[in-house]
Amino acid sequence: MELQEVFTRLYRRIPTLRLAVPFEELEFKDNTLVYGVTALPVTWDTPLPSEI
C-alpha cells in the first residue's frame, strides 16, 4: 500500500515517467513471501526550456 502511494505521488511530480523496458521484460520475484519486481527500470522526458 505504501508503494502504491509513492508511485502515485512520483507520477504526479514526473508525469512523463514510464517504463524503460517493455513490460514483458520485467522480472518478477514470486518465490518469496513478498511478491514484486526484482528491478523497475524507468525513464522520463526532460521538459523543454519553454515548458519550465
Predicted model as a PDB file, atoms N, CA, C, CB and O in Angstrom, pLDDT in the B-factor column:
MODEL        1                                                                  
ATOM      1  N   MET A   1       0.822  -1.181   0.000  1.00 75.00           N  
ATOM      2  CA  MET A   1       0.000   0.000   0.000  1.00 75.00           C  
ATOM      3  C   MET A   1       0.876   1.259   0.000  1.00 75.00           C  
ATOM      4  CB  MET A   1      -0.941  -0.010   1.206  1.00 75.00           C  
ATOM      5  O   MET A   1       0.556   2.247  -0.661  1.00 75.00           O  
ATOM      6  N   GLU A   2       1.976   1.211   0.744  1.00 83.00           N  
ATOM      7  CA  GLU A   2       2.862   2.369   0.771  1.00 83.00           C  
ATOM      8  C   GLU A   2       3.468   2.638  -0.597  1.00 83.00           C  
ATOM      9  CB  GLU A   2       3.966   2.164   1.796  1.00 83.00           C  
ATOM     10  O   GLU A   2       3.566   3.788  -1.025  1.00 83.00           O  
ATOM     11  N   LEU A   3       3.875   1.572  -1.283  1.00 79.00           N  
ATOM     12  CA  LEU A   3       4.460   1.763  -2.610  1.00 79.00           C  
ATOM     13  C   LEU A   3       3.443   2.321  -3.599  1.00 79.00           C  
ATOM     14  CB  LEU A   3       5.020   0.446  -3.133  1.00 79.00           C  
ATOM     15  O   LEU A   3       3.798   3.096  -4.487  1.00 79.00           O  
ATOM     16  N   GLN A   4       2.208   1.937  -3.450  1.00 86.00           N  
ATOM     17  CA  GLN A   4       1.173   2.472  -4.330  1.00 86.00           C  
ATOM     18  C   GLN A   4       1.100   3.989  -4.168  1.00 86.00           C  
ATOM     19  CB  GLN A   4      -0.204   1.821  -4.026  1.00 86.00           C  
ATOM     20  O   GLN A   4       0.990   4.714  -5.157  1.00 86.00           O  
ATOM     21  N   GLU A   5       1.159   4.464  -2.942  1.00 91.00           N  
ATOM     22  CA  GLU A   5       1.130   5.901  -2.679  1.00 91.00           C  
ATOM     23  C   GLU A   5       2.387   6.579  -3.219  1.00 91.00           C  
ATOM     24  CB  GLU A   5       0.990   6.167  -1.174  1.00 91.00           C  
ATOM     25  O   GLU A   5       2.312   7.663  -3.797  1.00 91.00           O  
ATOM     26  N   VAL A   6       3.534   5.943  -3.029  1.00 89.00           N  
ATOM     27  CA  VAL A   6       4.792   6.503  -3.534  1.00 89.00           C  
ATOM     28  C   VAL A   6       4.739   6.657  -5.045  1.00 89.00           C  
ATOM     29  CB  VAL A   6       5.984   5.616  -3.133  1.00 89.00           C  
ATOM     30  O   VAL A   6       5.071   7.719  -5.570  1.00 89.00           O  
ATOM     31  N   PHE A   7       4.326   5.610  -5.751  1.00 83.00           N  
ATOM     32  CA  PHE A   7       4.286   5.678  -7.212  1.00 83.00           C  
ATOM     33  C   PHE A   7       3.261   6.700  -7.699  1.00 83.00           C  
ATOM     34  CB  PHE A   7       3.967   4.302  -7.796  1.00 83.00           C  
ATOM     35  O   PHE A   7       3.490   7.371  -8.705  1.00 83.00           O  
ATOM     36  N   THR A   8       2.147   6.823  -7.006  1.00 89.00           N  
ATOM     37  CA  THR A   8       1.136   7.816  -7.375  1.00 89.00           C  
ATOM     38  C   THR A   8       1.713   9.225  -7.261  1.00 89.00           C  
ATOM     39  CB  THR A   8      -0.120   7.676  -6.482  1.00 89.00           C  
ATOM     40  O   THR A   8       1.574  10.034  -8.178  1.00 89.00           O  
ATOM     41  N   ARG A   9       2.355   9.511  -6.142  1.00 92.00           N  
ATOM     42  CA  ARG A   9       2.937  10.845  -5.945  1.00 92.00           C  
ATOM     43  C   ARG A   9       4.091  11.103  -6.912  1.00 92.00           C  
ATOM     44  CB  ARG A   9       3.424  11.003  -4.501  1.00 92.00           C  
ATOM     45  O   ARG A   9       4.236  12.208  -7.433  1.00 92.00           O  
ATOM     46  N   LEU A  10       4.897  10.095  -7.144  1.00 88.00           N  
ATOM     47  CA  LEU A  10       6.018  10.242  -8.057  1.00 88.00           C  
ATOM     48  C   LEU A  10       5.521  10.560  -9.461  1.00 88.00           C  
ATOM     49  CB  LEU A  10       6.874   8.971  -8.067  1.00 88.00           C  
ATOM     50  O   LEU A  10       6.074  11.427 -10.138  1.00 88.00           O  
ATOM     51  N   TYR A  11       4.482   9.861  -9.897  1.00 85.00           N  
ATOM     52  CA  TYR A  11       3.936  10.113 -11.231  1.00 85.00           C  
ATOM     53  C   TYR A  11       3.337  11.514 -11.326  1.00 85.00           C  
ATOM     54  CB  TYR A  11       2.876   9.064 -11.580  1.00 85.00           C  
ATOM     55  O   TYR A  11       3.407  12.139 -12.385  1.00 85.00           O  
ATOM     56  N   ARG A  12       2.762  12.007 -10.261  1.00 90.00           N  
ATOM     57  CA  ARG A  12       2.224  13.374 -10.284  1.00 90.00           C  
ATOM     58  C   ARG A  12       3.340  14.393 -10.429  1.00 90.00           C  
ATOM     59  CB  ARG A  12       1.418  13.660  -9.010  1.00 90.00           C  
ATOM     60  O   ARG A  12       3.174  15.414 -11.097  1.00 90.00           O  
ATOM     61  N   ARG A  13       4.485  14.115  -9.801  1.00 89.00           N  
ATOM     62  CA  ARG A  13       5.617  15.043  -9.872  1.00 89.00           C  
ATOM     63  C   ARG A  13       6.373  14.936 -11.186  1.00 89.00           C  
ATOM     64  CB  ARG A  13       6.566  14.792  -8.723  1.00 89.00           C  
ATOM     65  O   ARG A  13       6.928  15.921 -11.673  1.00 89.00           O  
ATOM     66  N   ILE A  14       6.392  13.732 -11.760  1.00 89.00           N  
ATOM     67  CA  ILE A  14       7.098  13.491 -13.031  1.00 89.00           C  
ATOM     68  C   ILE A  14       6.121  12.805 -13.985  1.00 89.00           C  
ATOM     69  CB  ILE A  14       8.401  12.608 -12.817  1.00 89.00           C  
ATOM     70  O   ILE A  14       6.173  11.586 -14.148  1.00 89.00           O  
ATOM     71  N   PRO A  15       5.235  13.571 -14.613  1.00 88.00           N  
ATOM     72  CA  PRO A  15       4.179  12.951 -15.436  1.00 88.00           C  
ATOM     73  C   PRO A  15       4.679  12.208 -16.660  1.00 88.00           C  
ATOM     74  CB  PRO A  15       3.224  13.995 -15.881  1.00 88.00           C  
ATOM     75  O   PRO A  15       3.935  11.410 -17.231  1.00 88.00           O  
ATOM     76  N   THR A  16       5.916  12.441 -17.084  1.00 90.00           N  
ATOM     77  CA  THR A  16       6.432  11.722 -18.252  1.00 90.00           C  
ATOM     78  C   THR A  16       7.148  10.433 -17.854  1.00 90.00           C  
ATOM     79  CB  THR A  16       7.382  12.619 -19.044  1.00 90.00           C  
ATOM     80  O   THR A  16       7.758   9.782 -18.702  1.00 90.00           O  
ATOM     81  N   LEU A  17       7.084  10.059 -16.577  1.00 90.00           N  
ATOM     82  CA  LEU A  17       7.705   8.831 -16.091  1.00 90.00           C  
ATOM     83  C   LEU A  17       7.077   7.623 -16.782  1.00 90.00           C  
ATOM     84  CB  LEU A  17       7.561   8.714 -14.555  1.00 90.00           C  
ATOM     85  O   LEU A  17       5.857   7.530 -16.912  1.00 90.00           O  
ATOM     86  N   ARG A  18       7.936   6.697 -17.224  1.00 92.00           N  
ATOM     87  CA  ARG A  18       7.440   5.491 -17.900  1.00 92.00           C  
ATOM     88  C   ARG A  18       8.473   4.380 -17.763  1.00 92.00           C  
ATOM     89  CB  ARG A  18       7.133   5.775 -19.405  1.00 92.00           C  
ATOM     90  O   ARG A  18       9.619   4.632 -17.390  1.00 92.00           O  
ATOM     91  N   LEU A  19       8.070   3.170 -18.061  1.00 94.00           N  
ATOM     92  CA  LEU A  19       8.989   2.044 -18.035  1.00 94.00           C  
ATOM     93  C   LEU A  19      10.077   2.241 -19.080  1.00 94.00           C  
ATOM     94  CB  LEU A  19       8.239   0.722 -18.274  1.00 94.00           C  
ATOM     95  O   LEU A  19       9.810   2.723 -20.181  1.00 94.00           O  
ATOM     96  N   ALA A  20      11.306   1.865 -18.732  1.00 96.00           N  
ATOM     97  CA  ALA A  20      12.418   1.981 -19.679  1.00 96.00           C  
ATOM     98  C   ALA A  20      12.571   0.725 -20.518  1.00 96.00           C  
ATOM     99  CB  ALA A  20      13.717   2.267 -18.940  1.00 96.00           C  
ATOM    100  O   ALA A  20      13.348   0.704 -21.471  1.00 96.00           O  
ATOM    101  N   VAL A  21      11.840  -0.312 -20.172  1.00 96.00           N  
ATOM    102  CA  VAL A  21      11.869  -1.579 -20.908  1.00 96.00           C  
ATOM    103  C   VAL A  21      10.423  -2.013 -21.132  1.00 96.00           C  
ATOM    104  CB  VAL A  21      12.689  -2.690 -20.130  1.00 96.00           C  
ATOM    105  O   VAL A  21       9.532  -1.564 -20.411  1.00 96.00           O  
ATOM    106  N   PRO A  22      10.175  -2.867 -22.105  1.00 97.00           N  
ATOM    107  CA  PRO A  22       8.815  -3.386 -22.274  1.00 97.00           C  
ATOM    108  C   PRO A  22       8.369  -4.160 -21.020  1.00 97.00           C  
ATOM    109  CB  PRO A  22       8.738  -4.300 -23.526  1.00 97.00           C  
ATOM    110  O   PRO A  22       9.186  -4.799 -20.359  1.00 97.00           O  
ATOM    111  N   PHE A  23       7.092  -4.096 -20.708  1.00 95.00           N  
ATOM    112  CA  PHE A  23       6.551  -4.776 -19.529  1.00 95.00           C  
ATOM    113  C   PHE A  23       6.920  -6.256 -19.525  1.00 95.00           C  
ATOM    114  CB  PHE A  23       5.028  -4.616 -19.473  1.00 95.00           C  
ATOM    115  O   PHE A  23       7.196  -6.830 -18.472  1.00 95.00           O  
ATOM    116  N   GLU A  24       6.923  -6.864 -20.696  1.00 96.00           N  
ATOM    117  CA  GLU A  24       7.211  -8.288 -20.806  1.00 96.00           C  
ATOM    118  C   GLU A  24       8.624  -8.633 -20.342  1.00 96.00           C  
ATOM    119  CB  GLU A  24       7.018  -8.742 -22.235  1.00 96.00           C  
ATOM    120  O   GLU A  24       8.893  -9.789 -20.014  1.00 96.00           O  
ATOM    121  N   GLU A  25       9.527  -7.661 -20.308  1.00 96.00           N  
ATOM    122  CA  GLU A  25      10.901  -7.898 -19.896  1.00 96.00           C  
ATOM    123  C   GLU A  25      11.111  -7.768 -18.381  1.00 96.00           C  
ATOM    124  CB  GLU A  25      11.809  -6.940 -20.613  1.00 96.00           C  
ATOM    125  O   GLU A  25      12.186  -8.090 -17.875  1.00 96.00           O  
ATOM    126  N   LEU A  26      10.100  -7.303 -17.666  1.00 95.00           N  
ATOM    127  CA  LEU A  26      10.235  -7.186 -16.214  1.00 95.00           C  
ATOM    128  C   LEU A  26      10.323  -8.567 -15.592  1.00 95.00           C  
ATOM    129  CB  LEU A  26       9.053  -6.400 -15.610  1.00 95.00           C  
ATOM    130  O   LEU A  26       9.608  -9.487 -15.989  1.00 95.00           O  
ATOM    131  N   GLU A  27      11.200  -8.703 -14.624  1.00 92.00           N  
ATOM    132  CA  GLU A  27      11.377  -9.972 -13.938  1.00 92.00           C  
ATOM    133  C   GLU A  27      10.685  -9.891 -12.576  1.00 92.00           C  
ATOM    134  CB  GLU A  27      12.890 -10.319 -13.781  1.00 92.00           C  
ATOM    135  O   GLU A  27      10.995  -9.021 -11.763  1.00 92.00           O  
ATOM    136  N   PHE A  28       9.757 -10.798 -12.341  1.00 91.00           N  
ATOM    137  CA  PHE A  28       9.010 -10.804 -11.091  1.00 91.00           C  
ATOM    138  C   PHE A  28       9.569 -11.856 -10.147  1.00 91.00           C  
ATOM    139  CB  PHE A  28       7.519 -11.057 -11.352  1.00 91.00           C  
ATOM    140  O   PHE A  28       9.956 -12.947 -10.564  1.00 91.00           O  
ATOM    141  N   LYS A  29       9.601 -11.509  -8.883  1.00 88.00           N  
ATOM    142  CA  LYS A  29      10.001 -12.499  -7.882  1.00 88.00           C  
ATOM    143  C   LYS A  29       8.731 -13.049  -7.249  1.00 88.00           C  
ATOM    144  CB  LYS A  29      10.960 -11.876  -6.794  1.00 88.00           C  
ATOM    145  O   LYS A  29       7.929 -12.310  -6.680  1.00 88.00           O  
ATOM    146  N   ASP A  30       8.570 -14.338  -7.360  1.00 81.00           N  
ATOM    147  CA  ASP A  30       7.371 -14.968  -6.823  1.00 81.00           C  
ATOM    148  C   ASP A  30       7.709 -16.133  -5.897  1.00 81.00           C  
ATOM    149  CB  ASP A  30       6.482 -15.449  -7.957  1.00 81.00           C  
ATOM    150  O   ASP A  30       6.832 -16.898  -5.496  1.00 81.00           O  
ATOM    151  N   ASN A  31       8.990 -16.256  -5.564  1.00 82.00           N  
ATOM    152  CA  ASN A  31       9.406 -17.353  -4.700  1.00 82.00           C  
ATOM    153  C   ASN A  31       9.666 -16.886  -3.259  1.00 82.00           C  
ATOM    154  CB  ASN A  31      10.658 -18.011  -5.267  1.00 82.00           C  
ATOM    155  O   ASN A  31      10.288 -17.598  -2.470  1.00 82.00           O  
ATOM    156  N   THR A  32       9.187 -15.691  -2.932  1.00 77.00           N  
ATOM    157  CA  THR A  32       9.356 -15.163  -1.584  1.00 77.00           C  
ATOM    158  C   THR A  32       7.995 -14.796  -1.011  1.00 77.00           C  
ATOM    159  CB  THR A  32      10.300 -13.936  -1.583  1.00 77.00           C  
ATOM    160  O   THR A  32       6.975 -14.879  -1.696  1.00 77.00           O  
ATOM    161  N   LEU A  33       7.994 -14.396   0.234  1.00 81.00           N  
ATOM    162  CA  LEU A  33       6.752 -14.005   0.897  1.00 81.00           C  
ATOM    163  C   LEU A  33       6.154 -12.745   0.263  1.00 81.00           C  
ATOM    164  CB  LEU A  33       7.001 -13.774   2.391  1.00 81.00           C  
ATOM    165  O   LEU A  33       4.935 -12.593   0.182  1.00 81.00           O  
ATOM    166  N   VAL A  34       7.036 -11.850  -0.182  1.00 79.00           N  
ATOM    167  CA  VAL A  34       6.586 -10.596  -0.788  1.00 79.00           C  
ATOM    168  C   VAL A  34       6.730 -10.712  -2.305  1.00 79.00           C  
ATOM    169  CB  VAL A  34       7.401  -9.373  -0.236  1.00 79.00           C  
ATOM    170  O   VAL A  34       7.813 -11.011  -2.807  1.00 79.00           O  
ATOM    171  N   TYR A  35       5.652 -10.477  -3.025  1.00 82.00           N  
ATOM    172  CA  TYR A  35       5.631 -10.556  -4.485  1.00 82.00           C  
ATOM    173  C   TYR A  35       5.963  -9.185  -5.058  1.00 82.00           C  
ATOM    174  CB  TYR A  35       4.247 -11.053  -5.004  1.00 82.00           C  
ATOM    175  O   TYR A  35       5.513  -8.171  -4.525  1.00 82.00           O  
ATOM    176  N   GLY A  36       6.733  -9.139  -6.120  1.00 86.00           N  
ATOM    177  CA  GLY A  36       7.035  -7.873  -6.777  1.00 86.00           C  
ATOM    178  C   GLY A  36       8.048  -8.060  -7.879  1.00 86.00           C  
ATOM    179  O   GLY A  36       8.366  -9.183  -8.271  1.00 86.00           O  
ATOM    180  N   VAL A  37       8.552  -6.942  -8.374  1.00 88.00           N  
ATOM    181  CA  VAL A  37       9.564  -6.985  -9.426  1.00 88.00           C  
ATOM    182  C   VAL A  37      10.947  -6.949  -8.791  1.00 88.00           C  
ATOM    183  CB  VAL A  37       9.384  -5.807 -10.422  1.00 88.00           C  
ATOM    184  O   VAL A  37      11.131  -6.381  -7.715  1.00 88.00           O  
ATOM    185  N   THR A  38      11.915  -7.557  -9.462  1.00 90.00           N  
ATOM    186  CA  THR A  38      13.286  -7.529  -8.943  1.00 90.00           C  
ATOM    187  C   THR A  38      13.941  -6.189  -9.236  1.00 90.00           C  
ATOM    188  CB  THR A  38      14.121  -8.669  -9.550  1.00 90.00           C  
ATOM    189  O   THR A  38      14.818  -5.751  -8.490  1.00 90.00           O  
ATOM    190  N   ALA A  39      13.523  -5.532 -10.317  1.00 93.00           N  
ATOM    191  CA  ALA A  39      14.013  -4.194 -10.671  1.00 93.00           C  
ATOM    192  C   ALA A  39      12.917  -3.498 -11.474  1.00 93.00           C  
ATOM    193  CB  ALA A  39      15.365  -4.265 -11.491  1.00 93.00           C  
ATOM    194  O   ALA A  39      12.129  -4.143 -12.165  1.00 93.00           O  
ATOM    195  N   LEU A  40      12.885  -2.188 -11.370  1.00 90.00           N  
ATOM    196  CA  LEU A  40      11.879  -1.413 -12.098  1.00 90.00           C  
ATOM    197  C   LEU A  40      12.580  -0.266 -12.828  1.00 90.00           C  
ATOM    198  CB  LEU A  40      10.773  -0.867 -11.127  1.00 90.00           C  
ATOM    199  O   LEU A  40      12.605   0.862 -12.336  1.00 90.00           O  
ATOM    200  N   PRO A  41      13.150  -0.556 -14.007  1.00 96.00           N  
ATOM    201  CA  PRO A  41      13.840   0.499 -14.754  1.00 96.00           C  
ATOM    202  C   PRO A  41      12.840   1.486 -15.346  1.00 96.00           C  
ATOM    203  CB  PRO A  41      14.707  -0.110 -15.871  1.00 96.00           C  
ATOM    204  O   PRO A  41      11.896   1.099 -16.036  1.00 96.00           O  
ATOM    205  N   VAL A  42      13.063   2.763 -15.065  1.00 92.00           N  
ATOM    206  CA  VAL A  42      12.173   3.810 -15.566  1.00 92.00           C  
ATOM    207  C   VAL A  42      12.990   4.893 -16.247  1.00 92.00           C  
ATOM    208  CB  VAL A  42      11.326   4.411 -14.423  1.00 92.00           C  
ATOM    209  O   VAL A  42      14.207   4.980 -16.078  1.00 92.00           O  
ATOM    210  N   THR A  43      12.307   5.703 -17.007  1.00 94.00           N  
ATOM    211  CA  THR A  43      12.896   6.850 -17.673  1.00 94.00           C  
ATOM    212  C   THR A  43      11.839   7.943 -17.715  1.00 94.00           C  
ATOM    213  CB  THR A  43      13.405   6.486 -19.109  1.00 94.00           C  
ATOM    214  O   THR A  43      10.666   7.690 -17.440  1.00 94.00           O  
ATOM    215  N   TRP A  44      12.248   9.145 -18.057  1.00 91.00           N  
ATOM    216  CA  TRP A  44      11.296  10.242 -18.208  1.00 91.00           C  
ATOM    217  C   TRP A  44      11.888  11.266 -19.156  1.00 91.00           C  
ATOM    218  CB  TRP A  44      10.950  10.890 -16.834  1.00 91.00           C  
ATOM    219  O   TRP A  44      13.098  11.309 -19.379  1.00 91.00           O  
ATOM    220  N   ASP A  45      11.017  12.082 -19.704  1.00 89.00           N  
ATOM    221  CA  ASP A  45      11.436  13.126 -20.638  1.00 89.00           C  
ATOM    222  C   ASP A  45      11.772  14.389 -19.848  1.00 89.00           C  
ATOM    223  CB  ASP A  45      10.324  13.412 -21.700  1.00 89.00           C  
ATOM    224  O   ASP A  45      11.072  14.749 -18.901  1.00 89.00           O  
ATOM    225  N   THR A  46      12.836  15.044 -20.245  1.00 82.00           N  
ATOM    226  CA  THR A  46      13.209  16.323 -19.645  1.00 82.00           C  
ATOM    227  C   THR A  46      12.385  17.413 -20.336  1.00 82.00           C  
ATOM    228  CB  THR A  46      14.764  16.599 -19.781  1.00 82.00           C  
ATOM    229  O   THR A  46      12.313  17.450 -21.564  1.00 82.00           O  
ATOM    230  N   PRO A  47      11.773  18.287 -19.561  1.00 72.00           N  
ATOM    231  CA  PRO A  47      10.967  19.332 -20.196  1.00 72.00           C  
ATOM    232  C   PRO A  47      11.845  20.294 -20.997  1.00 72.00           C  
ATOM    233  CB  PRO A  47      10.165  20.107 -19.137  1.00 72.00           C  
ATOM    234  O   PRO A  47      12.996  20.556 -20.646  1.00 72.00           O  
ATOM    235  N   LEU A  48      11.279  20.803 -22.064  1.00 63.00           N  
ATOM    236  CA  LEU A  48      11.960  21.808 -22.866  1.00 63.00           C  
ATOM    237  C   LEU A  48      12.024  23.109 -22.076  1.00 63.00           C  
ATOM    238  CB  LEU A  48      11.243  22.019 -24.227  1.00 63.00           C  
ATOM    239  O   LEU A  48      11.160  23.342 -21.231  1.00 63.00           O  
ATOM    240  N   PRO A  49      13.012  23.965 -22.318  1.00 69.00           N  
ATOM    241  CA  PRO A  49      13.102  25.230 -21.570  1.00 69.00           C  
ATOM    242  C   PRO A  49      11.814  26.050 -21.634  1.00 69.00           C  
ATOM    243  CB  PRO A  49      14.252  26.064 -22.104  1.00 69.00           C  
ATOM    244  O   PRO A  49      11.477  26.745 -20.675  1.00 69.00           O  
ATOM    245  N   SER A  50      11.101  25.977 -22.737  1.00 72.00           N  
ATOM    246  CA  SER A  50       9.852  26.733 -22.855  1.00 72.00           C  
ATOM    247  C   SER A  50       8.730  26.149 -21.996  1.00 72.00           C  
ATOM    248  CB  SER A  50       9.411  26.776 -24.306  1.00 72.00           C  
ATOM    249  O   SER A  50       7.717  26.809 -21.765  1.00 72.00           O  
ATOM    250  N   GLU A  51       8.909  24.909 -21.520  1.00 67.00           N  
ATOM    251  CA  GLU A  51       7.885  24.250 -20.696  1.00 67.00           C  
ATOM    252  C   GLU A  51       8.120  24.437 -19.202  1.00 67.00           C  
ATOM    253  CB  GLU A  51       7.840  22.771 -21.013  1.00 67.00           C  
ATOM    254  O   GLU A  51       7.293  24.030 -18.386  1.00 67.00           O  
ATOM    255  N   ILE A  52       9.243  25.051 -18.844  1.00 62.00           N  
ATOM    256  CA  ILE A  52       9.572  25.211 -17.419  1.00 62.00           C  
ATOM    257  C   ILE A  52       8.904  26.438 -16.847  1.00 62.00           C  
ATOM    258  CB  ILE A  52      11.085  25.304 -17.217  1.00 62.00           C  
ATOM    259  O   ILE A  52       9.066  26.734 -15.663  1.00 62.00           O  
TER     260      ILE A  52                                                      
ENDMDL                                                                          
END                                                                             
